[in-house]
Amino acid sequence: MAGIPAGVVAAGGLIGGYGAARWTKKRPLGAVALGAAGVVAARAWNRQAGAGTAAALTGLYVAGFAGSHPLAKRLGAWPAVFAVAGGVALVSWVAVDRRESAAV
């Protein structure tokens, strides 16, 4: 996935994982999408910024997934998913992706 910022991959995983689970009514399918995007993003973060940053961003990704559930009770499901996906993408951009795009 060269050329696609890791934050975009992570945000896509959160949104796509929820969408796949909701539209197919098969939560495991959503988990596969969420997990696959998380692995791709984590590998990119590790390659671009090192293990410590990758671990922190992966933790944020998982926390975003978990945090979207209680947030959905206040905002609604889709707004919560978009909010955490945007947050993960923004932090990834600040920590990793901004430097990568400047280097190109």
N, C-alpha and C positions, 0 to 999 in steps of 0.2 A: 504494500500500500504506500509505496514511495510517493512523496509529494502531498499526501493528505496529512494535515496536522493531527497529532495524537489526541488532542482535545476534541477535535471533530469526530474522530472514531469513538471516543468515550461517550460523547453526547449522543451520537447515533446509536450506540449500544443501549444506553438507558431508554431512549425513545423507542427504538426498534424492539427492544426486549419487551417493553410494556405493550407496545402495539401488537406484537406477535402473540403474546399471551391473551390479550383482550379479544382480538379478532378471531383467533382460532379456538379460544376457550380451552387451551392447553398450556397451563403454566410451565410445564417442563420445556416446551418449545421456546417460550420467552426466556427461560433461564439459559438455554443454549445460546441464544442470540446475545444476551447480556454477558455471559461468560466469554464467548468468543471475542467480542469486541473488547472486553476488559483485558484479555490476554494480549491481543494485538496492541492495544494502547500501552499496556505495562511494558511490553518489550521495546516499544519505541521510546518511552520515557527512560528506560534503563540505558538504551543505546545512546540517547541524546544527552542525558543529564546525570546518569549514574544511578547506582542502586538506592541510595538514600532518597533522592527525589522521586524515583519510581515507586518506592515503598509508600511514601507519603501520598502521592497522587493516587495510587491504587487503593490506599485506605480511604481517601476522599471519595473515590468512585463507589466503593462498597457502602460507605456512610451515606452517600447520596441516594443510593438504591434503598437502603433501610429507612432513611429519613423521609423519603417521598411518601411512605405509607401514612405516618401520622400527619404529615403536611396535607395530604389529600383530603383528610377530614375537614380541614379548614378552607382549602382553596378549591377542591375538586381534583379528580384524578389527573386529567391532562395538564392543567396548570401546574400541579405539583411536579409532575415529571419534567415539564419544560423548565421549571425553575431550577431543579437540581441539575438537569443536563446543562443548562446555561451556566450555572455556578461552577461545575466541573470543567467545562470548556474554558471559562474565563481564567480560573486558577491555572489550568494547564498552559494557557497562552502566556500568562504572566511568568510562570516558572520555567517553561521549556520552549513552547512553540514560537514565541516572539523572537527569541534568539536565533532559532533555526531559520525563520523566514528572513531575518536580517542578514544572515550569512549567505543566503542564496543570491 
